[in-house]
Amino acid sequence: MPGRGRSSFNKRQKERSRQDNQREKLERKAQRKLEKQTSPSEDAEDSSPDFSAVAEQWALPGSIPDSSTDE
């Protein structure tokens, strides 16, 4: 029965790959959890960025009154 060997090898290889992916995923999850616990005060500043500068850059000309207009 020579056909059995190849399928068994493929199954083992697939299962090994699945376990490796699961282990990597758990490691990434644990890393994110540690980062979240160790630096909540540092991320608080970045979590609420000031969008006023972006709004001014994306605004159409004349839509935001500014002091630099020559009217």
Contacts in CASP RR format, 6 or more apart in sequence:
PFRMAT RR
TARGET T0000
AUTHOR 0000-0000-0000
METHOD contacts of the structure
MODEL  1
MPGRGRSSFNKRQKERSRQDNQREKLERKAQRKLEKQTSPSEDAEDSSPD
FSAVAEQWALPGSIPDSSTDE
36 43 0 8 1.000
55 64 0 8 1.000
56 64 0 8 1.000
62 69 0 8 1.000
END
